[in-house]
């Protein structure tokens, strides 16, 4: 199942990723408050990765968590699944 999810995720990612070049100077704010769980927090994280990847420095690969203690976070991982 995970292999199918990864394959689907990559296809969908490359379908919408042409936004690169359009999102040059953006920093995503991801809601990770305690009230967020399940699909909503996963969507928030995925949106953060989607915005951070095509952004240019200094924001490329970074996002801010929306919580009681907001922090600048690095988006790390070797593939899409590990980044989310």
Steps between C-alpha positions, in 0.01 A plus 500: 500500500776747591663450159174589326460807723854615423449450126168687506648778714792552263270515197269749668796706624645536150155584364473806726870580543517724189422782742878520543616829363174658613548455874840660536477697821249314717519354848229254605341515844381154605238453771624236742300599807393223735148517357632393159525126439453241230427618147487875581853507643626283212350743249658792685841329488461409132405858416808623683723270296323597178570869566854457636641284220472744207579806714839661461749577774473597773164317527567186295448191714367695797165563667368655819289299740180666618484404865538646848876514430544568126832378360678517169534137390716340235319261264724194498488170319618323190159456340152647511362254755783557748468878465134487599 
